[in-house]
C-alpha cells in the first residue's frame, strides 16, 4: 500500500519537477539593478525599500539633489554608473545621511557638493554643519567613487563619521578630494567605529582649523595603503588626531601636505598620557611642510600628564619634510630599515674563499630630522660550497655559496 502511494505522489510531482527544469535560470536570479535618471526616481527607490533589503541602483545620467537623501536603518544601497555620472548638490546641501544599521556603497560615481558655485555667506553653520555625507552606518568608496567640492561649516567636508555613532568608512580605491571644513576637510572621524583605507586617495582637502585630510577624535583610523597627499590645515595638514582615537599605519603614503602651524604630515597630541598612534610601519612620509615644527610628524604630550607611551616607527621612510619630526614627549622609537643586502666571493688558494657581505641600512640621525643610508660590510674566510649565517652590523645574513664564485642565496634572517 505504501509503495503504491509513493508511486502516485511521484507521478503527480514529476510534471512539476520537469516544468521547473525547463524554466530559464534567470527566473531565480537576484533582482536586476534599478535604473534611475532623476532625483525623484532615486528617492523613491530608497523610500520604497523594506527593512533588510539590498538595493543596486544604477545612475543613468547626471542628477542634481535639492535635499538630503536618507539611507534608512537595515537597508543596504549600492549606487553605481557605467559612465561616471555626477550627483550634484544644489545650494551645497549634503548628499546622503547614512543611518545606523544602514550601508551605502559608491562605485564609478562622483558626488559634487557644488561648493565653488556659492559664496560662504550662504552657509549657516547651524543648517550645514556637515559636508557631503554624514555617516552613522557603513560607507564604502570603491574604485571610481569620488566625493569632491563639498563644504562642512564645522565637521567633515567630504564625510562626517557622526560623533559617538558606530560609523565605518571603507576606502577601497575611491577618492575624497577638494573638500573643506573647519575640522577634517576630507573626513572628520568622530564615531566609535573606524576609517579604513586600503587603496585610493584623500587629497587636496582643506581643514580651516585642524585636519586637512583626516581629523579624528574617536574610533580607529587604519591605513594599509593609498595616498594622503596635498591637503592643508593650520594643524595637521595630512592627519590630526587626539583624544580617544587610534591610528595604525601599515602602508601607504603621506606626502605633500602642509600645516601653517604644526604637523604637516601628522599632528598628534596624546590624551591623559596615552598615545593615539599604535604604529607607523611600511609607509612613506615625504615632502610635507609646517610653518613652525614637525613638517613630517608633530608629537605633543597632554599638558599635566606624564607621557606613558611609545610611538613605534618601523620600516618607514621619513624624508624631505621641513623638519622631519618634532616630538615634545621624546616617545618616538625608530627601527632602522635594511635597504639591500649583497654578497660576493673571492677565490683563494686551496678550498678557501673570501666572502664579503654588505648590508645597506636606512637610519635616522640623533635629532630624527635626517635619514642616513649606512653600509655595514664584513669579510669572512669560508670553504667552498659554504652555507652559513653571518653577523653584519647587527643583522644576521644567510649566505649560500656555490663553488668558488657563485652566490646561491643571500638574505637577512
Buried (B, 14 or more C-beta within 10 A) or exposed (E): EEEEEEEEEEEEEEEEEEEEEEEEEEEEEEEEEBBBBEBEBBBEBBEEBEEEBEBBBBBBEBBBBEEBBBBBEBBBBBBBBEEEBBBBBEEBBBBBBBBBBBBBBBBBBBBBBBBEEBEEEEBEEEEBBBBBBBBBBBBBBBEBBBBBBBBBBBBBBBBBBBBEBBBBBBBBBBBBBBBBBBBBBBBBBBBBBBBBBBBBBBBBBBBBBBBBBBBBBBBBBBBBBBBBBBBBBBBBBBBBBBBBBBBBBBBBBBBBBBBBBBBBBBBBBBBEBBBBBBBBBBBBBBBBBBEBBBBBBBBBBBEEEEBEBEBBBBBBBBBBBBBBBBBBBEBBEBBBBBBEBBBBBEEEEEEBBEBBBBBBBBBBEEEBBEBEEEEBEBEBEBEBBBEEEBEBBEBEBBBBBBEBEEBEEBEEE
